[in-house]
């Protein structure tokens, strides 16, 4: 970790900021899943998603 801290081009975010961002992304994903199950937004198949990777 000390090596990473000494590199100028890397910034380390406080842990609480990272957790907040992760929770925000999870909440957005869950909201999208709910909307897709209600038919309010269009979803795509898992095969389509994996082909994009």
Residue frames relative to the residue before (quaternion, step in Angstrom):
aa qw qx qy qz dx dy dz
X 1.0000 0.0000 0.0000 0.0000 0.00 0.00 0.00
X 0.6079 0.5642 -0.3522 0.4336 3.58 1.03 -0.71
X 0.6213 0.5423 -0.3401 0.4519 3.58 1.01 -0.78
X 0.6605 0.5069 -0.3010 0.4649 3.56 0.91 -0.91
X 0.6512 0.5242 -0.3143 0.4499 3.59 0.95 -0.82
X 0.6882 0.4934 -0.2784 0.4532 3.60 1.09 -0.66
X 0.5807 0.5697 -0.3859 0.4351 3.61 1.19 -0.20
X 0.4582 -0.7294 0.4483 0.2388 3.56 -0.73 1.13
X 0.7262 0.4707 -0.2539 0.4319 3.58 0.97 -0.82
X 0.6508 0.4696 -0.3201 0.5034 3.61 1.26 0.09
X 0.1099 -0.7694 0.6257 0.0658 3.54 -0.92 0.94
X 0.2386 -0.7669 0.5835 0.1199 3.53 -0.97 0.86
X 0.2806 -0.7648 0.5611 0.1465 3.53 -0.75 1.11
X 0.5700 -0.5723 0.4504 0.3805 3.56 -1.11 0.58
X 0.6165 -0.5988 0.3700 0.3527 3.56 -1.04 0.79
X 0.6561 0.5202 -0.3324 0.4342 3.60 0.92 -0.79
X 0.6167 0.5368 -0.3439 0.4618 3.60 1.11 -0.64
X 0.6505 0.5099 -0.3105 0.4695 3.56 0.96 -0.87
X 0.6570 0.5065 -0.3157 0.4606 3.60 0.91 -0.86
X 0.6345 0.5230 -0.3339 0.4608 3.59 0.99 -0.78
X 0.6531 0.5085 -0.3123 0.4662 3.58 0.97 -0.85
X 0.6525 0.5106 -0.3180 0.4609 3.58 0.94 -0.85
X 0.6602 0.4983 -0.3097 0.4690 3.59 0.93 -0.84
X 0.6228 0.5364 -0.3339 0.4614 3.58 1.05 -0.76
X 0.6734 0.4885 -0.2957 0.4695 3.60 0.92 -0.88
X 0.6304 0.5200 -0.3340 0.4698 3.58 1.02 -0.74
X 0.6560 0.5119 -0.3066 0.4622 3.58 0.95 -0.91
X 0.6451 0.5110 -0.3213 0.4686 3.59 0.99 -0.80
X 0.6487 0.5168 -0.3121 0.4632 3.58 1.01 -0.81
X 0.6547 0.5039 -0.3105 0.4702 3.56 0.98 -0.83
X 0.6347 0.5219 -0.3268 0.4668 3.58 1.00 -0.79
X 0.6414 0.5128 -0.3188 0.4732 3.59 1.00 -0.79
X 0.6433 0.5211 -0.3206 0.4603 3.58 1.00 -0.81
X 0.6442 0.5122 -0.3177 0.4709 3.59 0.98 -0.81
X 0.6696 0.4940 -0.3002 0.4663 3.58 0.89 -0.91
X 0.6446 0.5107 -0.3241 0.4676 3.59 1.01 -0.78
X 0.6708 0.4910 -0.3132 0.4593 3.60 0.93 -0.80
X 0.6681 0.4704 -0.2926 0.4968 3.58 1.19 -0.51
X 0.4878 -0.6880 0.4104 0.3468 3.58 1.30 -0.14
X 0.4651 0.7016 -0.4312 0.3249 3.58 1.23 0.24
X 0.7581 0.1421 -0.1294 0.6232 3.58 1.24 -0.37
X 0.5023 -0.6528 0.4788 0.3038 3.54 -1.19 0.54
X 0.1997 -0.7613 0.6056 0.1176 3.56 -0.94 0.89
X 0.2877 -0.7369 0.5714 0.2187 3.55 -1.29 0.08
X 0.6090 -0.5857 0.3948 0.3609 3.53 -1.19 0.50
X 0.6180 -0.5379 0.4216 0.3886 3.55 -1.26 0.45
X 0.6127 0.5547 -0.3499 0.4409 3.58 1.04 -0.73
X 0.6463 0.5155 -0.3081 0.4708 3.58 0.97 -0.85
X 0.6477 0.5222 -0.3048 0.4637 3.55 0.97 -0.89
X 0.6975 0.4742 -0.2732 0.4627 3.58 0.86 -0.98
X 0.6194 0.5377 -0.3488 0.4534 3.59 1.07 -0.64
X 0.6215 0.5499 -0.3341 0.4469 3.57 1.13 -0.61
X 0.6192 0.5351 -0.3430 0.4610 3.57 1.13 -0.62
